[in-house]
Amino acid sequence: MNDLLSKYQAMLLVSFGGPEGPDDVMPYLRNVLRGRNVPEKRMLEVAEHYQHFDGVSPINQQNRDLIESLKREFNAHEIKLPIYFGNRNWHPMLEDTLRQMKDDGIQDAVAFFTSTFSCYSGCRQYRENIFEAQQKIGEGAPRIHKLRMSFNHPRFVKAAAERVVDAWNQLEISKETPVKLLFTAHSIPDSMASGCNYQMQLNEACRLVSEEAGLEHWKLVFQSRSGPPHQPWLEPDVCDYLEEVKNEGIENVVIMPIGFVSDHMEVMFDLDVEAREKCDELQMKMARAKTFGTHHDFVTMIRELILERAMETEPLAIGNLPASHDVCPPNCCQSGRPGHVSPV
């Protein structure tokens, strides 16, 4: 696979970041909320979620595990690409990582964002973060080439479906027993959603996964809303919708956090704590599917996306929507914030 080296000298894993101890929580939240008018009281409320888990978010370790799995995958297929890791909000920070890449002589790197659906916070904002880091580093900063969104890649669908079936089996019910499959994704403001394909891609991925898993009764719901009450965000909320499921006479649910590559605090608190408490209150059985993590097909998909980009081969995509673009057009995935002008 030496052909790869003629185009890229490294891979960069780009992610959100998370605290790794109690002392990290407030500095991390201030990073996340910088530039926003969020009261200290609200930050303390969110910080309390982290204290349920000793102030540790699982995301950084899960990304390190993913990197180790990718290294093994690369070695097995004779791909000699070093892997770097940079976060938006916590160490290792993107600027530090790109500076190290420059020092190591990296000129061009292919990047996988730990977000598989198109929206401002999952794509363009990361591109802005990379641009800002490049500007600070100056001449010689590595050029970063983002891989496409993988929501309809056949291996993405297969990995998600296996996670769903594993959770379904945890319910220990007969295959004839009614089950509602709830797919969750991070809610975003309506103003942001109107400028991207987030909902369309999510609905297509959910349809494909439900068909692959053999669960025909499904619904896309949202979680982790954080905006002011007067601002419209994508709905329904997962906990609110659980009441509707109960009213339908269905007492078994599988919740698949399809919008999350790995366990974030939002997954652990919003689903493993709040949604489970809601199911207990409603006397419903709930199984939460694992996120993609280091699932073999997910890891293989990332390798295939790199080869696809490097070799300029036909993108693998299934379903009713075309494969996502590699190079983002100027008007895609806008923030929806009045007056915001993206530098990329």
N, C-alpha and C positions, 0 to 999 in steps of 0.2 A: 504493500500500500504506500510505497514511497511517492506515488503521484500526489498524495495529499500534501506532502511537504513542499511541493512546488507552489502551492496556493496558500496554505495556512501553516503556521509554526506552533499553534497551541489551540486548546479549547478553553473557553471561559464559562464557568457556571455562575450565573447571575441570579441572586435571590434577595429576599426581603430582610433577613436577619432577625435575630431575637436574643433576649437576655439569657445569660447562662449562670445567673446567680442573683440573689436578692438585691445586692448593691447595684446591679446593672439595670434594674427595672425602670426607675425614674429617668436616668440619662437616656435610656433607649426610647422611652415614650416621648421624651422631649425631642429626640431626633425624628421620630415618626411624625410628630405633630408640629414640627417647626414651620413657621409661616402661617399657621392657622390660629384663629382666636379661640383657643380652647381653654376654659377655666382650669385652674389648678385642682379644684374640687373634682372635676370630671376625670382628670388624669389619675387622681388618687383612687377613684372608683375603679378605673380600668386596671390600675396596679394591683388592686385587691384580687383580681382574677388570677394574676400570676402567683400570688401567695398561696393559692390552693395547690400549686405545684412547685413550692419551694423557690419561686422566682426563676424557674428554668423553663424556657421554651424548647420544645424538641427540635425545632427546625434546623438549627445549625448542625447538630449531630446527625440528623437524617440526611442533610446535604453532604456531610463528610462520608457517610455510609454510601450514598449514591456515587460519589467520586471514586471510592474504592472499588465499587462494582463496575464502574465505567473503565477503570484502569485494567481490571481483569478482562473485561470485554474487548478492550483495545488490544491487549497483549495476545488474546486468543485469535485475533484477526490481523495481527502484525501491523497495527496502526500505531505509529510512533508519534503521538501527540501528547505533550505534557498538559495537565489539567490545572487550571488556576480557579480560584474561588473568590468572588467579591460580592458584598452585600450593599444594599441601599442604606440600611439603618443601624447596622451593628457590625462589629469586627468579625471577619476581615472586611474593611470598607473598600469600596470600588477604587477610590483614588489610590489607596495603598497598594492594592493588587495590580492596577495598571502601571504604577510606578515600578513595581518589582518586575513586571513583564518587560517594560522598557529596558531595565537594567540587565535583564536576561537576553536581550537582543530580539525579542518578539516584535515583529512588524505587523503581522496580520493574524488575527485569531477568529475562530468561529465561536459564537456564543449561544448557549442554551439558557433561556429565561425559564425559571420555575413557575411559569404561568402558561397555560395552554389555550387560553381564549382571549380574543382581541378586545381590549379596552384601554383607556388611558393609563390607569394604575397598573395594568398587567403588561403593558408593552411600551407605549410612548414615554411614560414617565421613566422607565428604566433606560430608554435611549437618551433621555435628557440627562439622567444621572451619569451615564457614560460620557456624554458630550462635555458635561461640566468637569468631570475628572480629567478628560483629555486636555481641556483648556488650561487647567491648573498645572498639568505636567508640562505642557508646551511642546516644543519641537521634539519629534521622535516618539511621541505617545503612540502606542499601538493602535492600529485600525481594527475595529470590532465589527464583525459581520454576523448579524442576528439570524438564527435559524427560524424557519416559519413556524406558525402555530400548528399544533399537531392534533387538534380536536377530532379530526376524522381519519387519522392514520389507523390502518387496520390493527396494528399492535396496541395502540392506545385503547381502542375499543375492546380488544381481547383482554387486556390487563384489567380494565375496569369491570368487565363482565365477570371475570373470575373472582374479583374482590366481592362483587355483589352475591354471587352464588355461595361463596364461603360464608358470608353473613347470613344469608337465607338458611343455610344448613344449621347455623347456630340457634335458630329459633326452635329446632327440633319439633317441627310440625309436618304433617303430611303435605304432599305437593298439591293436594286438592283444597287445602285450607286457604281462604282468601288472604292475600298479602298486598299491601300497598308499598311500592318502591318510591321513596322520596330522594330525588337528587338535589343536593344543596350546592350553592355557589355563593360567594361573597356578594352581598347587595351593593349596588352603586347608585348614585343619584340618577334620576331620570334624564337630567340634562346631559350627563356623560353617556348614558346608554343610547341616547338618540343619535349620537355621532359615531357609533361603532357597530360591529356585528356580534357583540357579546351575547345577547339573548338568542339570536338566530343560531349561532354556533353551539351554544349550550343546548338548545332544544334538539338540534340535529344529533349531537353526541348522546344525549339522553335516549333518544329514539333508537339509535344504533345499539347502544349498550343494553337497553331493555330487551330488544329483539335477540341479541346474542345470549343474554342470560336466561331468556324464557319467562320473563315476568312482564305481562302485558299491561298491568295497571300501574302507571307511574305518573309522577308529577314533578316538575321543576319548581323548587322553592328556594328561598334565600335566607341568609343568616348574616350576623355581624354588622347590621346597620349601625352607623356611628354619627350620622348627620343630625342637625337640629330637627325638631318635630315638624316644623312648618315646611321643610324641604322634602319634596316627593322622592322616594327611593324605590327601587324595584321590590315588588311584593309578589306572593305572600311570604311572610316570615314563617320559618319552619315550625316554631312552637304554636303559632296561631293556626296553622294548617292542620296540625295534629288533631285539633278539636273537630275539624271537618271530617277527617278520616274516621274518627270515633263515631260521629253522627251518621256516617255511611254504613255503620255496623261492622266495620273492619277493625280487628283487634290485634293485628300483627303488622309491624312496619319494619322495612329495611331502609336505613338511611345511608346513602352513598355520597360523600363529599366530593363530587366530581370536579368541582372548581378548584380543588387544592391538590397540588402534587405531593406534598408531605404534610404531616401533622403540624399545624400552627396552634397557637394558643386559642384561636377562634374555634378550631375544630374540637379541641379538648374541652374547652369551657362551654361553648354554645351547644355542642352536641352531646358530649359525654357527661356533662353536668346538667345543663338547663333542659335540653330535649329529653334526656332520660328521666329527670324529675317530672317533666310534663307527662311522659308516658306512664310513669308510676301513678301519678295523680289520676290519669284517665283509665288506669288498669289495662294498659296495652303492653304487649310484648314488643321490645325494640331490639334490633341488632344493628350496630353501626359498622359499615364496611370499612376496611382499612383504606388509607390513601395509597397512591401508587408506590411510593417509597422506592425500594430496590426490586420491584417485580421484574422478572426476567424479560418479559416482553417490553416493558417500559424502557429498560436499559438498552435492549437491542434496538428499539425504535430510535433512541438518541443517536446511536452509531449509524443507523440507516439514514437519518436526517443529515448527518455530517457528510456521508458519502454522496447522498443525493445532491447536496449543495456543491461539494467539491467537484464532482464529476458531471454536474449539470444534467442529471438523468431525470426522467419523468417522475414527478412526485407521486407517492403512493397515497391514495385517498379513496374512501368508500362513501356510499350514501348519495344524497341528493345535492350536496354542495361541493364546489370545486375546492381543491387544496388552497390553503392560504398563501398569500404572496411571501416571497423572500425579502424583497426590498419594499419598505413601507412607503406608500405614496404620501405626498405632502399634507393631504387633508384627512388622513385616517386617524381614528382614535383620539379625537380632541378631548380636552379636559371638561368642557362644558362650563368652565368658570368664566364669568364676564371679565374681559380685559386680559385674559391669559394668552400670551403669545409664546408658542413653543420654539426653542432654538434649533430644533431638528425637524 
